[in-house]
């Protein structure tokens, strides 16, 4: 028989339980409760890797937990991106990537194992990056016009490296081929770092890469910059003309680096992360390196970054035939 005391005790317990925050609320408040892994789906040396390694110590200082950068390269960023898509949505595994794996990959015609519009929660757009065409110093072309003339004289015999099929630098090269009426052969590598090493070693004569990762080599003379893909000249490379200035009107190639979390990550966790990133990107030592390397600091709110992802997803969908014919 149920006693009055039992009923009252049950009601009191229920009321107490209702007054307590849920376990998830505790988790949100305590975030992060352990090391946070920043997954970079490319080899070391690229723009996403550089930004991640600048942010990690600043975020660790803010949150009091380690922020560990992990490079999980392969398939133009699709492997590492897939890992994050399947990770627990608790904010302890995050992705720092370019548009390559988030808005270009779905259009290259092969299964990717994740849906960029459904499987991720945007945290922040971090930087925008100017794309630049560089060649090994042994290439007999000191200007873009000379390089175009060389490519026309040797169709199919010149090569350019990229971080893999579907990457933003691959796209930059193929659009350049189309707009200039050239046939420069694409050589994909498993990440920007490996592509860069191939050009530095003169295994491949050229590459379209990000100013942030190439500026130092250009200034040292180990690479020669022929043109930048932005509408205006880069502050980091003021003497290098734009592709439009150098003879291919209307050409534009820029890239971005952003952070996303697995879909379902609690809003309070996303907000805490964004606040920490905003603080980190305002740190002069961080900003100076990013801007000095040729990138623009952005730090957009999550909803603003979502709009960028959706807009670029639609834009690159219209260029899907490029990937079908060059992979």
C-alpha positions as CSV (number, residue, x, y, z in Angstrom):
1,X,0.0,0.0,0.0
2,X,1.3,3.4,-0.9
3,X,1.6,5.6,2.2
4,X,1.1,9.3,2.5
5,X,4.8,9.6,3.4
6,X,5.9,7.8,0.2
7,X,3.7,10.0,-2.0
8,X,5.1,13.2,-0.4
9,X,8.6,11.9,-0.5
10,X,8.2,11.1,-4.2
11,X,6.8,14.6,-5.0
12,X,9.7,16.3,-3.1
13,X,12.2,14.2,-5.0
14,X,10.5,15.0,-8.3
15,X,10.5,18.7,-7.5
16,X,14.2,18.7,-6.5
17,X,15.1,16.8,-9.7
18,X,13.1,19.3,-11.8
19,X,15.0,22.2,-10.1
20,X,18.4,20.8,-11.0
21,X,20.0,21.6,-14.4
22,X,20.2,18.7,-16.9
23,X,23.5,16.8,-17.2
24,X,24.0,18.5,-20.6
25,X,23.6,21.9,-18.9
26,X,26.3,20.9,-16.5
27,X,28.5,19.8,-19.4
28,X,27.9,23.1,-21.2
29,X,28.9,25.1,-18.1
30,X,32.0,23.1,-17.5
31,X,33.2,23.1,-21.1
32,X,35.8,22.2,-21.9
33,X,36.3,19.5,-19.3
34,X,39.3,17.9,-21.0
35,X,41.6,18.3,-24.0
36,X,40.1,19.7,-27.2
37,X,41.3,18.3,-30.5
38,X,41.5,20.7,-33.5
39,X,41.4,18.4,-36.5
40,X,43.1,19.9,-39.5
41,X,42.4,17.6,-42.5
42,X,45.6,18.5,-44.4
43,X,49.3,18.0,-43.9
44,X,51.3,20.6,-41.9
45,X,52.3,23.8,-43.6
46,X,49.0,24.9,-45.1
47,X,46.7,27.8,-44.2
48,X,44.4,25.9,-41.9
49,X,47.3,24.3,-40.1
50,X,49.0,27.7,-39.5
51,X,45.8,29.3,-38.2
52,X,45.1,26.3,-35.9
53,X,48.6,26.4,-34.4
54,X,48.3,30.1,-33.7
55,X,44.9,29.7,-32.0
56,X,45.7,26.6,-30.0
57,X,47.9,28.2,-27.3
58,X,45.6,31.2,-27.0
59,X,42.5,29.0,-26.5
60,X,44.4,26.9,-24.0
61,X,45.2,30.1,-22.1
62,X,41.5,31.2,-22.2
63,X,39.9,27.8,-21.3
64,X,42.5,26.2,-19.1
65,X,42.5,23.0,-21.1
66,X,44.9,21.8,-23.8
67,X,43.9,22.5,-27.4
68,X,45.8,19.9,-29.5
69,X,46.2,20.3,-33.3
70,X,45.9,17.0,-35.2
71,X,46.7,16.7,-38.9
72,X,44.5,14.0,-40.5
73,X,45.3,14.5,-44.1
74,X,44.0,12.8,-47.2
75,X,41.5,13.1,-50.1
76,X,41.7,16.9,-50.2
77,X,40.5,17.1,-46.6
78,X,37.7,14.7,-46.8
79,X,39.2,12.1,-44.5
80,X,39.7,14.4,-41.5
81,X,36.4,16.1,-42.1
82,X,34.6,12.8,-42.0
83,X,36.2,12.0,-38.6
84,X,34.8,15.2,-37.1
85,X,31.4,14.6,-38.7
86,X,31.1,11.3,-36.7
87,X,32.6,12.7,-33.4
88,X,30.6,13.3,-30.3
89,X,28.9,16.7,-30.4
90,X,30.4,17.9,-27.1
91,X,32.8,20.5,-28.4
92,X,35.9,18.4,-27.7
93,X,36.6,17.5,-31.3
94,X,36.5,20.4,-33.8
95,X,37.4,20.9,-37.5
96,X,39.6,23.7,-38.9
97,X,39.4,23.5,-42.6
98,X,39.2,25.4,-45.9
99,X,36.2,25.4,-48.2
100,X,37.8,22.3,-49.9
101,X,36.2,19.7,-47.7
102,X,33.1,21.6,-46.7
103,X,31.7,23.2,-49.9
104,X,33.7,21.8,-52.8
105,X,34.0,18.1,-51.9
106,X,30.3,17.3,-52.4
107,X,30.5,18.3,-56.1
108,X,33.5,16.3,-57.2
109,X,31.4,13.2,-58.0
110,X,32.6,10.7,-55.4
111,X,31.1,9.6,-52.1
112,X,32.3,11.7,-49.1
113,X,30.5,10.1,-46.2
114,X,29.1,13.3,-44.7
115,X,26.7,16.1,-45.5
116,X,28.5,19.5,-45.0
117,X,25.1,21.3,-44.6
118,X,23.7,18.9,-42.0
119,X,26.6,17.3,-40.2
120,X,28.3,20.4,-38.8
121,X,27.6,23.3,-36.6
122,X,29.5,26.5,-37.8
123,X,31.6,28.1,-35.1
124,X,33.4,30.9,-37.0
125,X,35.0,31.9,-40.2
126,X,38.6,32.6,-39.2
127,X,40.5,34.1,-42.2
128,X,40.2,34.8,-45.9
129,X,43.2,34.0,-48.0
130,X,44.5,35.3,-51.3
131,X,45.5,32.6,-53.8
132,X,48.8,33.2,-55.6
133,X,50.5,31.5,-58.5
134,X,54.1,30.7,-57.8
135,X,56.8,28.9,-59.9
136,X,60.2,27.4,-59.2
137,X,62.9,30.0,-60.0
138,X,64.2,27.7,-62.8
139,X,60.9,28.1,-64.8
140,X,61.8,30.5,-67.7
141,X,59.0,33.0,-66.9
142,X,59.3,36.1,-64.8
143,X,55.8,37.4,-65.5
144,X,52.3,35.9,-65.9
145,X,52.3,36.8,-69.6
146,X,55.6,35.0,-70.1
147,X,54.2,31.9,-68.3
148,X,51.0,32.0,-70.4
149,X,53.2,32.1,-73.6
150,X,55.3,29.2,-72.3
151,X,52.2,27.2,-71.6
152,X,50.7,27.9,-75.0
153,X,54.0,26.8,-76.7
154,X,54.0,23.6,-74.7
155,X,50.4,22.4,-74.2
156,X,50.1,19.7,-71.6
157,X,53.9,19.8,-70.8
158,X,53.7,22.3,-67.9
159,X,52.5,21.1,-64.5
160,X,51.0,22.6,-61.4
161,X,50.7,21.1,-58.0
162,X,47.7,21.2,-55.6
163,X,46.5,19.8,-52.3
164,X,44.3,17.3,-54.1
165,X,41.4,17.1,-56.5
166,X,38.6,19.4,-55.3
167,X,40.8,21.7,-53.3
168,X,40.6,25.5,-53.7
169,X,44.0,25.7,-55.3
170,X,43.1,22.9,-57.8
171,X,40.0,24.9,-58.6
172,X,42.1,28.1,-59.0
173,X,44.3,26.3,-61.5
174,X,41.5,24.8,-63.6
175,X,39.6,28.1,-63.8
176,X,42.8,29.8,-64.9
177,X,43.3,27.1,-67.6
178,X,39.7,27.8,-68.9
179,X,39.9,31.6,-68.8
180,X,43.4,31.8,-70.4
181,X,42.7,28.9,-72.9
182,X,45.6,26.8,-71.6
183,X,46.3,23.2,-70.8
184,X,48.6,23.1,-67.7
185,X,48.5,19.6,-66.2
186,X,47.2,19.2,-62.7
187,X,49.3,17.1,-60.2
188,X,47.4,16.4,-56.9
189,X,49.1,15.9,-53.6
190,X,47.8,14.9,-50.2
191,X,47.9,18.4,-48.8
192,X,49.3,21.8,-49.4
193,X,52.5,21.1,-47.5
194,X,53.5,18.2,-49.8
195,X,52.5,20.2,-52.9
196,X,54.8,23.0,-51.7
197,X,57.7,20.6,-51.1
198,X,57.3,19.3,-54.7
199,X,57.6,22.8,-56.1
200,X,60.5,23.8,-53.9
201,X,62.3,20.6,-55.1
202,X,61.4,21.4,-58.7
203,X,59.5,18.2,-59.1
204,X,56.6,20.3,-60.3
205,X,57.1,23.7,-61.8
206,X,54.2,25.7,-60.3
207,X,51.4,25.7,-57.9
208,X,48.4,27.8,-56.9
209,X,48.7,28.3,-53.1
210,X,47.7,30.6,-50.3
211,X,49.7,33.7,-49.7
212,X,49.9,32.9,-46.0
213,X,51.9,29.7,-46.6
214,X,54.0,31.0,-49.5
215,X,54.9,34.6,-48.6
216,X,58.1,33.6,-46.8
217,X,59.3,31.5,-49.7
218,X,58.6,34.3,-52.1
219,X,60.5,36.8,-50.1
220,X,63.4,34.4,-49.7
221,X,63.5,33.9,-53.5
222,X,62.9,30.1,-53.3
223,X,59.7,30.7,-55.2
224,X,58.7,33.3,-57.8
225,X,55.3,34.9,-57.5
226,X,53.6,35.7,-60.9
227,X,50.2,36.9,-59.9
228,X,47.6,36.9,-57.0
229,X,44.0,35.8,-57.5
230,X,42.3,38.5,-55.6
231,X,40.6,41.5,-57.1
232,X,43.1,43.8,-55.5
233,X,46.8,43.4,-54.8
234,X,47.8,41.7,-51.5
235,X,49.2,43.9,-48.8
236,X,51.7,41.1,-48.1
237,X,52.9,41.1,-51.7
238,X,52.3,44.7,-53.0
239,X,54.6,44.3,-56.0
240,X,52.8,41.2,-57.4
241,X,50.1,42.0,-59.9
242,X,46.6,40.5,-59.8
243,X,45.8,38.0,-62.5
244,X,43.4,40.5,-64.0
245,X,46.1,43.2,-64.2
246,X,48.5,40.6,-65.7
247,X,46.2,39.8,-68.6
248,X,43.3,37.5,-67.6
249,X,40.4,39.9,-66.9
250,X,37.7,38.8,-64.5
251,X,39.8,36.1,-62.8
252,X,39.3,35.8,-59.0
253,X,40.4,33.1,-56.6
254,X,40.3,33.5,-52.8
255,X,40.0,30.9,-50.1
256,X,38.9,30.8,-46.5
257,X,39.7,28.9,-43.2
258,X,36.9,28.3,-40.8
259,X,36.0,26.2,-37.7
260,X,33.0,23.9,-37.3
261,X,31.9,21.4,-34.7
262,X,29.8,18.3,-35.1
263,X,26.1,18.9,-35.6
264,X,24.2,18.9,-32.3
265,X,26.9,20.6,-30.3
266,X,25.1,22.7,-27.7
267,X,24.6,26.4,-28.4
268,X,26.3,27.5,-25.2
269,X,29.5,25.5,-26.2
270,X,29.5,27.1,-29.6
271,X,29.1,30.6,-28.0
272,X,32.0,29.9,-25.6
273,X,34.2,28.8,-28.4
274,X,33.4,31.8,-30.6
275,X,34.1,34.2,-27.7
276,X,37.5,32.5,-27.1
277,X,38.3,32.7,-30.8
278,X,37.4,36.3,-30.9
279,X,39.7,37.0,-28.1
280,X,42.5,35.0,-29.6
281,X,42.2,36.7,-33.0
282,X,42.5,40.1,-31.4
283,X,45.8,39.2,-29.8
284,X,48.4,41.4,-31.6
285,X,50.9,38.6,-31.9
286,X,48.3,36.4,-33.7
287,X,46.9,39.1,-35.9
288,X,50.3,40.3,-37.0
289,X,51.3,36.8,-38.2
290,X,48.1,36.3,-40.0
291,X,48.0,39.7,-41.7
292,X,51.7,39.7,-42.3
293,X,51.3,36.4,-44.1
294,X,48.7,37.8,-46.5
295,X,45.5,36.7,-44.9
296,X,42.5,38.7,-43.6
297,X,41.2,38.1,-40.1
298,X,37.5,37.6,-40.1
299,X,36.0,36.0,-37.0
300,X,32.4,36.0,-38.1
301,X,29.5,34.9,-35.9
302,X,28.2,31.3,-36.3
303,X,25.1,32.3,-38.3
304,X,27.2,34.5,-40.6
305,X,29.6,31.6,-41.3
306,X,26.6,29.4,-42.0
307,X,25.5,31.8,-44.7
308,X,29.0,31.7,-46.3
309,X,29.0,27.9,-46.3
310,X,25.5,27.8,-47.9
311,X,26.4,30.5,-50.5
312,X,29.7,28.9,-51.5
313,X,28.1,25.4,-51.6
314,X,25.7,26.7,-54.3
315,X,28.5,28.6,-56.1
316,X,30.8,25.6,-56.4
317,X,27.9,23.3,-57.4
318,X,27.8,25.3,-60.6
319,X,31.4,24.3,-61.4
320,X,31.0,20.6,-60.8
321,X,31.9,19.7,-64.4
322,X,35.5,20.9,-63.7
323,X,36.0,18.2,-61.2
324,X,34.5,15.5,-63.5
325,X,36.9,16.3,-66.3
326,X,40.1,16.7,-64.2
327,X,40.1,14.1,-61.5
